[in-house]
Amino acid sequence: MIVILWVFVSVIRMLLSLFFLCEISVWAQQIGYTIRGTIAGKDNTLLTLVVAKGVELDTLGTTSLSRGSFDFSGKVDGVRSGYILAPGGQLVASFMLENADYTISDGGIVTGGGPAQALFARFNALNEELLVERKKLEEAYREAEAAGDSKKAQAVDARFRDFLADMQARELKLLMENADSYVAAHVVASTMTEVGLEKLRQRFELLGESAKASDWGKAIEDQIIRYERVEVGGIAPDFEIPSRDGGVVSLQGTKAKVKIIDFWASWCAPCRQGNVNLVKLYQQYRPRGLEIISVSLDDNRQAWEKACGEDGMLWLNGSDLKGQFSPLVSLYCLRGIPANFILDEENRIVAKNLFGKQLQQKIAELLGK
């Protein structure tokens, strides 16, 4: 009996060992990610898999489209924000890349993935719900306006505001429930150039320590610093850009008691309207020490120069002709144009985004009426 029992135990141990070895072997084979997809496109179209490292992108691999199909495979450490790009940087799909299996279909629809992708899908579902409802209410608003029904238009607007508040509350709840995740840091970072300093600070403080220490967390911290640099009381960041006459416009090289940095573009109707006021302001206060530096976010030199001439912009004008991709957009945390910064003689920001009468009053206060 003892011998038989010993043999039985030995057999069980051997079977368990084989079982665990088999499990380890299978697990080892599945370490890494596989991405299989089908999209419309020509054969041999080059697709690129990249991951975000904060605001920078690292390339993990490339593959060619064959009969509408493609695949990638590899391994990542932890979770990364993944993107598949077509030529020209066109986005095919975005997802949370981790060591798991993914399937991508036309329209960038992602299935599979791991826990991070599942959480990311929940945030995306909120965004999709917002887009659908927004489109529906915008259509209802246009119909009400076309019919001259102001009461209905106001009611639709109120509905959208209520819906937006509810969606923001739901997103906030999801963020708080997953505050220390990489996905939460990604979500906060995705709108960090749009929400402004105070709201970004609030959203950053929601994150846990691991999320703050991630690449996205560090990118958010950097954005907060950039915001703080261009707040009232800060010293305006120096810059040099090509001038209209072929020279260089430099902030530090421009000497004046008061300076206005004005961001505009030839295609921006409110900007062009604002130029009318700037002409009057410049004529009145230039003798007292006012200088204006207009920075165009055009990408077409002819359109830029034509607008300068039409609007009578006799002050300093510069543009790198990179449009919305100008480094100055990020440097000055621009969220739209027109935008301006009023500086003292030491380039300290004393006010910003003042227009019309408010701008007139501020310049009069600084240089005397």
C-alpha positions as a Markdown table, in Angstrom:
| # | Residue | x | y | z |
|---|---|---|---|---|
| 1 | Met | 0.0 | 0.0 | 0.0 |
| 2 | Ile | 2.8 | 2.4 | 0.9 |
| 3 | Val | 4.6 | 1.7 | -2.4 |
| 4 | Ile | 1.4 | 2.1 | -4.4 |
| 5 | Leu | 0.6 | 5.4 | -2.6 |
| 6 | Trp | 4.1 | 6.7 | -3.2 |
| 7 | Val | 3.9 | 5.8 | -6.9 |
| 8 | Phe | 0.5 | 7.5 | -7.1 |
| 9 | Val | 1.8 | 10.7 | -5.5 |
| 10 | Ser | 4.8 | 10.7 | -7.8 |
| 11 | Val | 2.6 | 10.3 | -10.9 |
| 12 | Ile | 0.5 | 13.2 | -9.7 |
| 13 | Arg | 3.6 | 15.4 | -9.1 |
| 14 | Met | 4.8 | 14.5 | -12.6 |
| 15 | Leu | 1.5 | 15.4 | -14.2 |
| 16 | Leu | 1.3 | 18.7 | -12.3 |
| 17 | Ser | 4.9 | 19.5 | -13.3 |
| 18 | Leu | 4.0 | 18.8 | -16.9 |
| 19 | Phe | 0.8 | 20.9 | -16.6 |
| 20 | Phe | 2.7 | 23.9 | -15.2 |
| 21 | Leu | 5.5 | 23.5 | -17.8 |
| 22 | Cys | 2.9 | 23.5 | -20.5 |
| 23 | Glu | 1.1 | 26.5 | -19.1 |
| 24 | Ile | 4.4 | 28.4 | -18.8 |
| 25 | Ser | 5.2 | 27.4 | -22.4 |
| 26 | Val | 1.9 | 28.6 | -23.7 |
| 27 | Trp | 2.1 | 31.8 | -21.6 |
| 28 | Ala | 5.6 | 32.5 | -22.9 |
| 29 | Gln | 4.5 | 32.1 | -26.5 |
| 30 | Gln | 1.8 | 34.7 | -25.9 |
| 31 | Ile | 4.0 | 37.4 | -24.4 |
| 32 | Gly | 3.8 | 40.3 | -26.8 |
| 33 | Tyr | 1.1 | 41.9 | -29.0 |
| 34 | Thr | -0.4 | 41.0 | -32.4 |
| 35 | Ile | -2.4 | 43.4 | -34.4 |
| 36 | Arg | -4.4 | 42.2 | -37.4 |
| 37 | Gly | -6.5 | 44.5 | -39.5 |
| 38 | Thr | -8.5 | 45.0 | -42.7 |
| 39 | Ile | -9.0 | 48.5 | -44.2 |
| 40 | Ala | -9.7 | 49.9 | -47.7 |
| 41 | Gly | -6.6 | 50.8 | -49.6 |
| 42 | Lys | -4.1 | 50.0 | -52.3 |
| 43 | Asp | -1.7 | 47.1 | -52.1 |
| 44 | Asn | 1.7 | 48.0 | -50.8 |
| 45 | Thr | 0.4 | 51.1 | -49.0 |
| 46 | Leu | 2.9 | 51.5 | -46.1 |
| 47 | Leu | 1.4 | 51.6 | -42.6 |
| 48 | Thr | 3.3 | 52.6 | -39.5 |
| 49 | Leu | 2.8 | 51.6 | -35.9 |
| 50 | Val | 3.9 | 54.3 | -33.5 |
| 51 | Val | 3.5 | 54.8 | -29.7 |
| 52 | Ala | 3.5 | 58.0 | -27.8 |
| 53 | Lys | 6.2 | 59.0 | -25.4 |
| 54 | Gly | 4.6 | 62.1 | -24.0 |
| 55 | Val | 4.1 | 64.4 | -27.0 |
| 56 | Glu | 6.8 | 62.5 | -29.0 |
| 57 | Leu | 6.2 | 59.5 | -31.2 |
| 58 | Asp | 8.4 | 56.3 | -31.4 |
| 59 | Thr | 8.1 | 54.0 | -34.4 |
| 60 | Leu | 7.7 | 50.3 | -33.5 |
| 61 | Gly | 7.3 | 48.9 | -37.0 |
| 62 | Thr | 6.0 | 49.3 | -40.5 |
| 63 | Thr | 4.1 | 46.9 | -42.8 |
| 64 | Ser | 2.5 | 47.0 | -46.2 |
| 65 | Leu | -1.1 | 46.6 | -47.0 |
| 66 | Ser | -1.9 | 43.4 | -48.9 |
| 67 | Arg | -5.4 | 42.7 | -50.3 |
| 68 | Gly | -6.7 | 45.1 | -47.7 |
| 69 | Ser | -5.1 | 43.3 | -44.8 |
| 70 | Phe | -2.1 | 44.1 | -42.5 |
| 71 | Asp | -0.6 | 42.8 | -39.3 |
| 72 | Phe | 2.0 | 43.9 | -36.7 |
| 73 | Ser | 3.6 | 42.0 | -33.9 |
| 74 | Gly | 6.1 | 42.8 | -31.1 |
| 75 | Lys | 6.4 | 43.4 | -27.4 |
| 76 | Val | 5.9 | 46.4 | -25.2 |
| 77 | Asp | 6.8 | 47.1 | -21.6 |
| 78 | Gly | 3.6 | 48.2 | -19.9 |
| 79 | Val | 0.8 | 50.2 | -21.6 |
| 80 | Arg | 1.5 | 52.7 | -24.4 |
| 81 | Ser | -0.8 | 54.9 | -26.5 |
| 82 | Gly | -0.6 | 53.3 | -29.9 |
| 83 | Tyr | -1.5 | 54.6 | -33.3 |
| 84 | Ile | -1.5 | 53.2 | -36.8 |
| 85 | Leu | -0.7 | 55.8 | -39.4 |
| 86 | Ala | -1.1 | 55.8 | -43.2 |
| 87 | Pro | 1.1 | 57.9 | -45.5 |
| 88 | Gly | 1.0 | 61.6 | -44.7 |
| 89 | Gly | 0.3 | 60.9 | -41.0 |
| 90 | Gln | -3.3 | 59.9 | -41.7 |
| 91 | Leu | -4.7 | 58.1 | -38.6 |
| 92 | Val | -6.0 | 54.6 | -39.2 |
| 93 | Ala | -6.6 | 53.6 | -35.6 |
| 94 | Ser | -5.7 | 54.6 | -32.0 |
| 95 | Phe | -5.7 | 52.3 | -29.0 |
| 96 | Met | -4.0 | 51.4 | -25.8 |
| 97 | Leu | -1.2 | 49.1 | -26.9 |
| 98 | Glu | -0.3 | 46.3 | -24.4 |
| 99 | Asn | 0.8 | 42.7 | -24.9 |
| 100 | Ala | -2.5 | 41.3 | -26.2 |
| 101 | Asp | -4.3 | 40.5 | -29.5 |
| 102 | Tyr | -6.1 | 43.2 | -31.4 |
| 103 | Thr | -8.3 | 43.3 | -34.5 |
| 104 | Ile | -8.8 | 46.5 | -36.4 |
| 105 | Ser | -11.5 | 47.0 | -39.1 |
| 106 | Asp | -12.5 | 49.9 | -41.4 |
| 107 | Gly | -13.3 | 53.1 | -39.6 |
| 108 | Gly | -10.6 | 52.4 | -37.0 |
| 109 | Ile | -12.8 | 50.1 | -35.0 |
| 110 | Val | -10.6 | 48.2 | -32.5 |
| 111 | Thr | -11.6 | 45.0 | -30.8 |
| 112 | Gly | -9.6 | 42.8 | -28.4 |
| 113 | Gly | -6.7 | 44.2 | -26.4 |
| 114 | Gly | -6.3 | 44.1 | -22.6 |
| 115 | Pro | -7.7 | 45.9 | -19.5 |
| 116 | Ala | -6.3 | 49.3 | -20.6 |
| 117 | Gln | -7.9 | 49.1 | -24.0 |
| 118 | Ala | -11.2 | 48.1 | -22.3 |
| 119 | Leu | -11.0 | 51.2 | -20.1 |
| 120 | Phe | -10.0 | 53.4 | -23.1 |
| 121 | Ala | -13.1 | 52.1 | -25.0 |
| 122 | Arg | -15.3 | 53.3 | -22.1 |
| 123 | Phe | -13.9 | 56.8 | -22.4 |
| 124 | Asn | -14.3 | 56.7 | -26.2 |
| 125 | Ala | -17.9 | 55.6 | -25.8 |
| 126 | Leu | -18.6 | 58.8 | -23.8 |
| 127 | Asn | -17.0 | 60.9 | -26.6 |
| 128 | Glu | -19.0 | 59.1 | -29.2 |
| 129 | Glu | -22.2 | 59.7 | -27.3 |
| 130 | Leu | -21.3 | 63.4 | -27.0 |
| 131 | Leu | -20.6 | 63.7 | -30.7 |
| 132 | Val | -23.9 | 62.0 | -31.7 |
| 133 | Glu | -26.0 | 64.1 | -29.3 |
| 134 | Arg | -24.2 | 67.3 | -30.3 |
| 135 | Lys | -24.8 | 66.7 | -34.0 |
| 136 | Lys | -28.5 | 66.1 | -33.3 |
| 137 | Leu | -29.0 | 69.2 | -31.2 |
| 138 | Glu | -27.0 | 71.4 | -33.5 |
| 139 | Glu | -29.3 | 70.4 | -36.3 |
| 140 | Ala | -32.4 | 71.1 | -34.1 |
| 141 | Tyr | -30.9 | 74.5 | -33.3 |
| 142 | Arg | -30.4 | 75.4 | -36.9 |
| 143 | Glu | -33.9 | 74.4 | -37.7 |
| 144 | Ala | -35.3 | 76.5 | -34.9 |
| 145 | Glu | -33.2 | 79.5 | -36.1 |
| 146 | Ala | -34.3 | 79.0 | -39.7 |
| 147 | Ala | -37.9 | 79.0 | -38.5 |
| 148 | Gly | -37.4 | 82.1 | -36.4 |
| 149 | Asp | -38.4 | 80.2 | -33.3 |
| 150 | Ser | -36.1 | 81.8 | -30.7 |
| 151 | Lys | -37.8 | 80.0 | -27.8 |
| 152 | Lys | -37.1 | 76.6 | -29.3 |
| 153 | Ala | -33.6 | 77.6 | -30.1 |
| 154 | Gln | -33.0 | 78.7 | -26.5 |
| 155 | Ala | -34.5 | 75.4 | -25.3 |
| 156 | Val | -32.3 | 73.4 | -27.5 |
| 157 | Asp | -29.2 | 75.4 | -26.3 |
| 158 | Ala | -30.3 | 74.7 | -22.7 |
| 159 | Arg | -30.6 | 71.0 | -23.4 |
| 160 | Phe | -27.2 | 70.8 | -24.9 |
| 161 | Arg | -25.7 | 72.7 | -21.9 |
| 162 | Asp | -27.4 | 70.2 | -19.5 |
| 163 | Phe | -26.2 | 67.3 | -21.6 |
| 164 | Leu | -22.7 | 68.6 | -21.7 |
| 165 | Ala | -22.6 | 69.1 | -17.9 |
| 166 | Asp | -23.8 | 65.5 | -17.5 |
| 167 | Met | -21.2 | 64.1 | -19.9 |
| 168 | Gln | -18.4 | 66.0 | -18.1 |
| 169 | Ala | -19.6 | 64.6 | -14.7 |
| 170 | Arg | -19.6 | 61.1 | -16.1 |
| 171 | Glu | -16.1 | 61.5 | -17.5 |
| 172 | Leu | -14.9 | 62.9 | -14.2 |
| 173 | Lys | -16.4 | 60.0 | -12.3 |
| 174 | Leu | -14.6 | 57.5 | -14.7 |
| 175 | Leu | -11.4 | 59.4 | -14.2 |
| 176 | Met | -11.6 | 59.4 | -10.5 |
| 177 | Glu | -12.4 | 55.7 | -10.4 |
| 178 | Asn | -9.3 | 55.0 | -12.5 |
| 179 | Ala | -7.1 | 57.9 | -11.4 |
| 180 | Asp | -3.9 | 56.0 | -11.2 |
| 181 | Ser | -4.0 | 54.4 | -14.6 |
| 182 | Tyr | -2.0 | 55.2 | -17.7 |
| 183 | Val | -5.3 | 55.6 | -19.6 |
| 184 | Ala | -6.5 | 58.4 | -17.2 |
| 185 | Ala | -3.2 | 60.3 | -17.8 |
| 186 | His | -3.7 | 59.8 | -21.6 |
| 187 | Val | -7.3 | 61.2 | -21.3 |
| 188 | Val | -6.3 | 64.3 | -19.3 |
| 189 | Ala | -3.3 | 64.9 | -21.7 |
| 190 | Ser | -5.6 | 64.6 | -24.8 |
| 191 | Thr | -7.2 | 68.0 | -24.0 |
| 192 | Met | -4.4 | 69.7 | -22.1 |
| 193 | Thr | -3.9 | 72.4 | -24.7 |
| 194 | Glu | -7.6 | 73.2 | -24.8 |
| 195 | Val | -8.9 | 73.5 | -21.3 |
| 196 | Gly | -6.8 | 76.3 | -19.8 |
| 197 | Leu | -4.5 | 76.4 | -16.8 |
| 198 | Glu | -6.9 | 76.1 | -13.9 |
| 199 | Lys | -8.9 | 73.2 | -15.3 |
| 200 | Leu | -5.7 | 71.4 | -16.3 |
| 201 | Arg | -4.3 | 71.8 | -12.8 |
| 202 | Gln | -7.6 | 70.4 | -11.4 |
| 203 | Arg | -7.6 | 67.4 | -13.7 |
| 204 | Phe | -3.9 | 66.7 | -13.1 |
| 205 | Glu | -4.4 | 66.7 | -9.3 |
| 206 | Leu | -7.0 | 63.9 | -9.8 |
| 207 | Leu | -4.3 | 61.6 | -11.1 |
| 208 | Gly | -2.6 | 59.0 | -8.9 |
| 209 | Glu | 1.2 | 59.0 | -8.4 |
| 210 | Ser | 1.9 | 56.3 | -11.1 |
| 211 | Ala | -0.2 | 58.2 | -13.6 |
| 212 | Lys | 1.6 | 61.5 | -12.8 |
| 213 | Ala | 4.9 | 59.7 | -13.3 |
| 214 | Ser | 4.0 | 58.3 | -16.7 |
| 215 | Asp | 5.1 | 60.0 | -19.9 |
| 216 | Trp | 1.6 | 61.5 | -20.3 |
| 217 | Gly | 1.8 | 62.8 | -16.7 |
| 218 | Lys | 5.1 | 64.5 | -17.3 |
| 219 | Ala | 3.7 | 66.0 | -20.5 |
| 220 | Ile | 0.8 | 67.5 | -18.5 |
| 221 | Glu | 3.3 | 68.9 | -16.0 |
| 222 | Asp | 5.3 | 70.5 | -18.9 |
| 223 | Gln | 2.1 | 72.0 | -20.3 |
| 224 | Ile | 1.2 | 73.5 | -16.9 |
| 225 | Ile | 4.6 | 75.2 | -16.8 |
| 226 | Arg | 4.0 | 76.6 | -20.3 |
| 227 | Tyr | 0.7 | 78.0 | -19.3 |
| 228 | Glu | 2.2 | 79.6 | -16.2 |
| 229 | Arg | 4.9 | 81.3 | -18.3 |
| 230 | Val | 2.3 | 83.2 | -20.3 |
| 231 | Glu | 0.0 | 84.2 | -17.4 |
| 232 | Val | -0.3 | 87.8 | -16.3 |
| 233 | Gly | 2.8 | 88.6 | -14.3 |
| 234 | Gly | 5.1 | 86.3 | -16.2 |
| 235 | Ile | 7.9 | 87.3 | -18.6 |
| 236 | Ala | 6.8 | 86.8 | -22.2 |
| 237 | Pro | 8.9 | 84.1 | -23.9 |
| 238 | Asp | 11.4 | 85.5 | -26.4 |
| 239 | Phe | 11.1 | 84.6 | -30.1 |
| 240 | Glu | 12.5 | 85.5 | -33.5 |
| 241 | Ile | 10.5 | 85.1 | -36.7 |
| 242 | Pro | 10.9 | 86.2 | -40.3 |
| 243 | Ser | 9.6 | 89.7 | -40.9 |
| 244 | Arg | 7.5 | 90.9 | -43.8 |
| 245 | Asp | 10.4 | 92.8 | -45.3 |
| 246 | Gly | 12.8 | 89.9 | -45.3 |
| 247 | Gly | 14.5 | 90.6 | -41.9 |
| 248 | Val | 13.8 | 89.2 | -38.5 |
| 249 | Val | 11.3 | 90.3 | -35.8 |
| 250 | Ser | 12.6 | 89.7 | -32.3 |
| 251 | Leu | 10.7 | 90.3 | -29.1 |
| 252 | Gln | 13.8 | 91.1 | -27.0 |
| 253 | Gly | 15.1 | 93.2 | -29.9 |
| 254 | Thr | 12.0 | 95.4 | -29.9 |
| 255 | Lys | 12.3 | 98.3 | -27.5 |
| 256 | Ala | 9.2 | 100.2 | -26.4 |
| 257 | Lys | 7.5 | 101.3 | -23.2 |
| 258 | Val | 4.5 | 99.1 | -24.0 |
| 259 | Lys | 4.3 | 96.2 | -26.5 |
| 260 | Ile | 1.3 | 94.3 | -27.9 |
| 261 | Ile | 2.0 | 90.9 | -29.3 |
| 262 | Asp | -1.0 | 90.3 | -31.6 |
| 263 | Phe | -1.6 | 86.8 | -33.0 |
| 264 | Trp | -3.8 | 86.8 | -36.1 |
| 265 | Ala | -4.2 | 85.4 | -39.7 |
| 266 | Ser | -5.5 | 86.8 | -43.0 |
| 267 | Trp | -8.4 | 84.3 | -43.0 |
| 268 | Cys | -9.6 | 85.2 | -39.5 |
| 269 | Ala | -12.5 | 87.7 | -39.9 |
| 270 | Pro | -12.4 | 88.9 | -36.2 |
| 271 | Cys | -8.7 | 89.4 | -36.5 |
| 272 | Arg | -9.1 | 91.5 | -39.6 |
| 273 | Gln | -11.8 | 93.6 | -37.9 |
| 274 | Gly | -9.5 | 94.0 | -34.9 |
| 275 | Asn | -6.7 | 95.4 | -37.2 |
| 276 | Val | -8.9 | 98.4 | -37.9 |
| 277 | Asn | -8.8 | 99.3 | -34.1 |
| 278 | Leu | -5.1 | 98.5 | -34.0 |
| 279 | Val | -4.4 | 101.1 | -36.7 |
| 280 | Lys | -6.1 | 103.8 | -34.7 |
| 281 | Leu | -4.4 | 102.7 | -31.5 |
| 282 | Tyr | -1.0 | 102.7 | -33.1 |
| 283 | Gln | -1.4 | 106.1 | -34.7 |
| 284 | Gln | -2.4 | 107.6 | -31.3 |
| 285 | Tyr | 0.1 | 105.9 | -29.0 |
| 286 | Arg | 3.1 | 105.1 | -31.1 |
| 287 | Pro | 4.6 | 108.6 | -30.3 |
| 288 | Arg | 4.2 | 107.8 | -26.5 |
| 289 | Gly | 6.1 | 104.5 | -26.7 |
| 290 | Leu | 3.7 | 101.8 | -28.0 |
| 291 | Glu | 4.9 | 99.1 | -30.4 |
| 292 | Ile | 2.9 | 96.3 | -31.9 |
| 293 | Ile | 4.3 | 93.0 | -33.1 |
| 294 | Ser | 1.7 | 91.2 | -35.3 |
| 295 | Val | 2.4 | 87.4 | -35.6 |
| 296 | Ser | 0.5 | 85.9 | -38.5 |
| 297 | Leu | -0.5 | 82.2 | -38.4 |
| 298 | Asp | -0.8 | 82.1 | -42.1 |
| 299 | Asp | 0.8 | 79.4 | -44.2 |
| 300 | Asn | 0.5 | 81.4 | -47.5 |
| 301 | Arg | 2.9 | 84.3 | -47.9 |
| 302 | Gln | 0.8 | 86.0 | -50.6 |
| 303 | Ala | -2.3 | 86.0 | -48.5 |
| 304 | Trp | -0.4 | 87.3 | -45.5 |
| 305 | Glu | 1.2 | 90.2 | -47.3 |
| 306 | Lys | -2.0 | 91.1 | -49.1 |
| 307 | Ala | -3.9 | 91.3 | -45.8 |
| 308 | Cys | -1.1 | 93.4 | -44.2 |
| 309 | Gly | -1.4 | 95.9 | -47.1 |
| 310 | Glu | -5.2 | 96.0 | -47.1 |
| 311 | Asp | -5.4 | 96.5 | -43.4 |
| 312 | Gly | -2.7 | 99.2 | -43.2 |
| 313 | Met | -0.5 | 97.4 | -40.8 |
| 314 | Leu | 2.5 | 99.8 | -40.5 |
| 315 | Trp | 4.0 | 98.2 | -37.4 |
| 316 | Leu | 6.2 | 95.1 | -37.1 |
| 317 | Asn | 4.8 | 92.0 | -38.9 |
| 318 | Gly | 6.3 | 88.5 | -38.8 |
| 319 | Ser | 5.4 | 85.0 | -39.7 |
| 320 | Asp | 7.1 | 81.7 | -40.1 |
| 321 | Leu | 4.3 | 80.7 | -42.5 |
| 322 | Lys | 3.7 | 77.4 | -40.6 |
| 323 | Gly | 0.1 | 78.2 | -39.8 |
| 324 | Gln | -1.3 | 76.3 | -36.8 |
| 325 | Phe | 2.0 | 74.3 | -36.6 |
| 326 | Ser | 4.1 | 77.3 | -35.8 |
| 327 | Pro | 6.2 | 76.7 | -32.6 |
| 328 | Leu | 4.7 | 80.0 | -31.2 |
| 329 | Val | 1.3 | 78.4 | -30.9 |
| 330 | Ser | 2.7 | 76.0 | -28.3 |
| 331 | Leu | 5.1 | 78.6 | -26.8 |
| 332 | Tyr | 2.2 | 81.0 | -26.1 |
| 333 | Cys | -0.4 | 78.3 | -25.4 |
| 334 | Leu | -2.7 | 79.7 | -28.0 |
| 335 | Arg | -6.2 | 78.2 | -28.0 |
| 336 | Gly | -7.5 | 80.3 | -30.8 |
| 337 | Ile | -7.1 | 83.6 | -32.6 |
| 338 | Pro | -7.4 | 86.6 | -32.3 |
| 339 | Ala | -5.2 | 86.5 | -29.2 |
| 340 | Asn | -2.9 | 89.2 | -27.7 |
| 341 | Phe | -0.5 | 89.9 | -24.9 |
| 342 | Ile | 0.2 | 93.4 | -23.5 |
| 343 | Leu | 3.7 | 93.8 | -22.2 |
| 344 | Asp | 5.6 | 96.4 | -20.2 |
| 345 | Glu | 9.1 | 97.7 | -21.0 |
| 346 | Glu | 10.6 | 94.6 | -19.4 |
| 347 | Asn | 8.4 | 92.2 | -21.4 |
| 348 | Arg | 6.3 | 91.4 | -18.3 |
| 349 | Ile | 2.8 | 90.4 | -19.2 |
| 350 | Val | 0.4 | 93.0 | -17.7 |
| 351 | Ala | -2.7 | 91.9 | -19.5 |
| 352 | Lys | -3.9 | 89.6 | -22.3 |
| 353 | Asn | -6.7 | 89.0 | -24.7 |
| 354 | Leu | -8.1 | 92.6 | -24.5 |
| 355 | Phe | -9.9 | 93.9 | -27.6 |
| 356 | Gly | -11.8 | 97.0 | -28.6 |
| 357 | Lys | -12.5 | 99.5 | -25.8 |
| 358 | Gln | -10.9 | 97.3 | -23.2 |
| 359 | Leu | -7.6 | 97.3 | -25.1 |
| 360 | Gln | -7.9 | 101.1 | -25.7 |
| 361 | Gln | -8.5 | 101.7 | -21.9 |
| 362 | Lys | -5.5 | 99.5 | -20.9 |
| 363 | Ile | -3.1 | 101.2 | -23.3 |
| 364 | Ala | -4.3 | 104.6 | -22.1 |
| 365 | Glu | -3.8 | 103.5 | -18.5 |
| 366 | Leu | -0.2 | 102.4 | -19.3 |
| 367 | Leu | 0.8 | 105.4 | -21.5 |
| 368 | Gly | -1.5 | 108.1 | -20.4 |
| 369 | Lys | -4.5 | 109.5 | -22.1 |
